[in-house]
Structure formats: structure tokens, C-alpha cells
Amino acid sequence: MPIPTELLVRITSRLVSAREPADAAGALAVWETLFGKLVPLLGPLSNELLFARSLIARQAAFPWLPQFEPGAEGSAFSVFRSALGGRTPEDIVAVNQALLEAYTSALADLIGMQLSVHLLNAVFPGDEANQNTLENSHDRQS
């Protein structure tokens, strides 16, 4: 079951600004924020495996992403980081949305939807109205 769309929109909205187009630094900052909160809970290996799984699952949709094989030298995140250089803002937003959707869905499969939504809300807090919408959306999906 996927993470509520409103939550993914909130997370990825950090990439889209009326003032500045998306860039690699913004995409990486979203992931670093997410990893900063989840790695202590999941552990570095579990986090790496979730990200690697997400990257592999989305490589067909983004042929410009380098092939990543589990067990390869370097991390999946370093492969992703290097692939963003020189990409258009549209490419950066699209790949980040796809990878976040895959990562958060895998997270929900691992630890459950309710806990995943609560953790993601803690990492990327929204306003009170948005919080209520997300919780109601989760209740309807349960």
C-alpha cells in the first residue's frame, strides 16, 4: 500500500519552488533529511538496502541513472548523487518523486503503514490542517 499522496507531495514540494528550479543539492537535501532521522531507527544497512531497492526498481523509467548492483563498490546513494549532475530540473523532480515513492512504499512494507506515516510526518512536518488531512487519508486507506 503506498504512502498517502499528500505526504509525498509535501516531501517533494521542497524541490519545487516558484523562485528557483529544482537542483541536485535540493534533491540530496531531501534524502539527507530523511536519512538523518531514519538511519538511527532502521540502521545504516537497512536504509542502504531500501534505497538500493528503490533505485533498482526505478532504473528502467530513468535510463540515465547508472546501473547499480547490490554489493557493488560505493553506496546506492552515491550512485544517485553522481547521476544528478547536469540533469534538468524536470529530471531531478521526476526521479526524486519516483524514488521517494518506491522508498516510502518499501518502508511501509517493512515497518507498517501507520508507523511509516508517523515517522515521515515527523521528518517533514506540515501545518495542522495538512496533518489532519493525512491522518484522515490514512484512516480511509486502512
KERO-99914 format. One record per residue (C-alpha): residue in one letter; x, y, z. Coordinates in nm, 3 decimals, decimal comma. Layout:
// residues N
[rec A; [X; Y; Z]] ...
// end
This chain:
// residues 142
[rec M; [0,000; 0,000; 0,000]] [rec P; [0,153; 0,335; -0,100]] [rec I; [0,215; 0,627; 0,133]] [rec P; [-0,062; 0,891; 0,108]] [rec T; [-0,013; 1,116; -0,192]] [rec E; [-0,045; 1,430; 0,018]] [rec L; [0,255; 1,327; 0,225]] [rec L; [0,469; 1,257; -0,082]] [rec V; [0,365; 1,594; -0,225]] [rec R; [0,470; 1,765; 0,098]] [rec I; [0,809; 1,592; 0,090]] [rec T; [0,878; 1,663; -0,277]] [rec S; [0,746; 2,020; -0,256]] [rec R; [1,083; 2,103; -0,104]] [rec L; [1,223; 2,058; -0,455]] [rec V; [0,977; 2,276; -0,640]] [rec S; [0,990; 2,649; -0,581]] [rec A; [0,843; 2,935; -0,776]] [rec R; [1,171; 3,121; -0,724]] [rec E; [1,427; 2,856; -0,815]] [rec P; [1,417; 2,536; -1,021]] [rec A; [1,498; 2,202; -0,863]] [rec D; [1,864; 2,118; -0,843]] [rec A; [2,078; 1,829; -0,730]] [rec A; [2,155; 1,995; -0,395]] [rec G; [1,783; 2,024; -0,317]] [rec A; [1,719; 1,662; -0,410]] [rec L; [2,007; 1,543; -0,197]] [rec A; [1,896; 1,760; 0,095]] [rec V; [1,555; 1,587; 0,098]] [rec W; [1,723; 1,246; 0,118]] [rec E; [1,978; 1,359; 0,376]] [rec T; [1,696; 1,494; 0,594]] [rec L; [1,508; 1,166; 0,559]] [rec F; [1,815; 0,952; 0,624]] [rec G; [1,918; 1,168; 0,919]] [rec K; [1,601; 1,068; 1,102]] [rec L; [1,552; 0,713; 0,978]] [rec V; [1,906; 0,570; 0,985]] [rec P; [1,921; 0,575; 1,367]] [rec L; [1,592; 0,381; 1,373]] [rec L; [1,645; 0,142; 1,082]] [rec G; [2,021; 0,109; 1,088]] [rec P; [2,255; 0,202; 0,805]] [rec L; [2,239; -0,135; 0,630]] [rec S; [1,859; -0,148; 0,622]] [rec N; [1,845; 0,209; 0,496]] [rec E; [2,101; 0,135; 0,224]] [rec L; [1,907; -0,174; 0,116]] [rec L; [1,579; 0,022; 0,099]] [rec F; [1,739; 0,293; -0,112]] [rec A; [1,918; 0,042; -0,336]] [rec R; [1,592; -0,147; -0,389]] [rec S; [1,420; 0,180; -0,481]] [rec L; [1,696; 0,278; -0,722]] [rec I; [1,694; -0,060; -0,895]] [rec A; [1,315; -0,057; -0,920]] [rec R; [1,316; 0,281; -1,096]] [rec Q; [1,618; 0,241; -1,327]] [rec A; [1,403; 0,133; -1,623]] [rec A; [1,199; 0,455; -1,602]] [rec F; [1,515; 0,667; -1,581]] [rec P; [1,771; 0,520; -1,821]] [rec W; [2,017; 0,798; -1,738]] [rec L; [2,058; 0,652; -1,388]] [rec P; [2,370; 0,434; -1,377]] [rec Q; [2,315; 0,065; -1,320]] [rec F; [2,355; -0,027; -0,956]] [rec E; [2,417; -0,377; -0,836]] [rec P; [2,386; -0,468; -0,468]] [rec G; [2,728; -0,540; -0,327]] [rec A; [2,894; -0,303; -0,573]] [rec E; [3,160; -0,065; -0,452]] [rec G; [3,006; 0,250; -0,311]] [rec S; [2,655; 0,307; -0,192]] [rec A; [2,334; 0,333; -0,389]] [rec F; [2,304; 0,690; -0,265]] [rec S; [2,649; 0,780; -0,402]] [rec V; [2,542; 0,636; -0,740]] [rec F; [2,229; 0,850; -0,726]] [rec R; [2,428; 1,159; -0,621]] [rec S; [2,667; 1,126; -0,914]] [rec A; [2,381; 1,073; -1,160]] [rec L; [2,213; 1,405; -1,074]] [rec G; [2,498; 1,619; -1,203]] [rec G; [2,394; 1,809; -1,513]] [rec R; [2,033; 1,685; -1,510]] [rec T; [1,746; 1,921; -1,585]] [rec P; [1,521; 2,040; -1,302]] [rec E; [1,240; 1,832; -1,451]] [rec D; [1,456; 1,518; -1,445]] [rec I; [1,556; 1,585; -1,085]] [rec V; [1,198; 1,632; -0,966]] [rec A; [1,072; 1,329; -1,158]] [rec V; [1,342; 1,089; -1,036]] [rec N; [1,318; 1,215; -0,680]] [rec Q; [0,941; 1,166; -0,676]] [rec A; [0,974; 0,817; -0,819]] [rec L; [1,248; 0,715; -0,576]] [rec L; [1,065; 0,864; -0,277]] [rec E; [0,750; 0,675; -0,373]] [rec A; [0,945; 0,350; -0,402]] [rec Y; [1,144; 0,410; -0,082]] [rec T; [0,843; 0,506; 0,130]] [rec S; [0,639; 0,214; -0,003]] [rec A; [0,922; -0,025; 0,084]] [rec L; [0,946; 0,140; 0,426]] [rec A; [0,572; 0,085; 0,480]] [rec D; [0,610; -0,278; 0,375]] [rec L; [0,892; -0,317; 0,628]] [rec I; [0,753; -0,140; 0,935]] [rec G; [0,385; -0,086; 0,854]] [rec M; [0,188; 0,198; 0,703]] [rec Q; [0,085; 0,372; 1,025]] [rec L; [0,437; 0,385; 1,169]] [rec S; [0,581; 0,493; 0,833]] [rec V; [0,332; 0,779; 0,801]] [rec H; [0,403; 0,894; 1,157]] [rec L; [0,780; 0,884; 1,101]] [rec L; [0,756; 1,069; 0,770]] [rec N; [0,529; 1,331; 0,927]] [rec A; [0,789; 1,380; 1,200]] [rec V; [1,067; 1,421; 0,943]] [rec F; [0,865; 1,651; 0,715]] [rec P; [0,611; 1,825; 0,938]] [rec G; [0,325; 2,014; 0,780]] [rec D; [0,067; 2,252; 0,911]] [rec E; [-0,216; 2,133; 1,136]] [rec A; [-0,472; 2,122; 0,853]] [rec N; [-0,240; 1,913; 0,638]] [rec Q; [-0,172; 1,679; 0,930]] [rec N; [-0,544; 1,615; 0,975]] [rec T; [-0,586; 1,550; 0,602]] [rec L; [-0,302; 1,298; 0,606]] [rec E; [-0,434; 1,115; 0,909]] [rec N; [-0,785; 1,102; 0,760]] [rec S; [-0,641; 0,976; 0,431]] [rec H; [-0,455; 0,702; 0,618]] [rec D; [-0,771; 0,605; 0,809]] [rec R; [-0,963; 0,570; 0,481]] [rec Q; [-0,688; 0,351; 0,331]] [rec S; [-0,672; 0,118; 0,633]] 
// end
